[in-house]
Amino acid sequence: MRLEVNGVHIGVEQQGEQEQSPLVLLHGFTGSAQSWGSLLDKLAKSFHVIALDMLGHGQSDGPNEPARYSMEHCRADIIAALYKLGIQEGEAILLGYSMGGRIALYTAFSGYFRALILESASPGLADPIERKQRRKSDTALAERIEREGVATFVHHWERLPLFASQKAMPQEQQEALHQQRLHNTAHGLANSLRGVGTGAQPALHDALSQLTLPVLLLTGELDKKFCGIAHSMQRQLPYAQWSIVPNAGHTVHLEQPEQFVRLATAFGAAL
């Protein structure tokens, strides 16, 4: 389904029973609600699963103004969509992966959610100079996507060292992920990078100590960079636990789905 909120349409996929505890999923860059694959069915055994498409991805709109993709607008759109679905404040767990994890962390400060799960996520870049440099590189990549098209970009994206461990996934699963990425538009991906890329994200390091929600941090043992980020975040967050998943890289939910479901379900059951 598509919901109209704040002047845009947001793609939504739901699984599970309405009476179950809501679990809201935010995908990573180039992903969509579909990129969670069979994980939605597995999670739906314990949760009312609500997977949202971020702007510029999947079935959601791709506005012309990069500023419309900002963290502030993401937060407002997510909460408005959940309100339309009948999800009240304090009911849902918010789960975000990578880009979706950055959005989820920012959105969690709204006070709308009861708990937070962050997979391979970060609080942004603390150094203003590093943020400026990243904005420049994100802008250059956005221009490249528009210039060369989605297929060429996806070919480049899937060969980044960050995703090398995905090569261990079954070929059928890799192909399904590839096809899902190709269904995005160059325009949408480029503006998403400009509006909500790591360089555009507000740095949240100093605010982490104020986030009093229960938080589960998930990283793959092969993803050394994000294991380091999670280690630092756990020390700053008041109520955080951290699980490192063996034989997984950046995309834990696809590389080790059974472990991912087990950890998310146990976290939800303990709240």
Buried (B, 14 or more C-beta within 10 A) or exposed (E): EBBEBEEBBBBBBBBBEEEBBBBBBBBBBBBBBBBBBEBBEBBBEBBBBBBBBBBBBBBBBBBEEBEBBBBEBBBBBBBBBBBEBEBEEEBBBBBBBBBBBBBBBBBBBEEBBBBBBBBBBBBBBEEEEBBEEBBEEBBEBBEBBBEEEBEEBBEEBBEEEBBEBBEEBEEEBBEBBEEBBEBBBBBBBBBBBBBBBBBBBBBBBEBBEEBEBBBBBBBBBBBEEBBEBBEBBBEBBEEBBBBBBEEBBBBBBBBBBEBBBBBBBEBBEEE
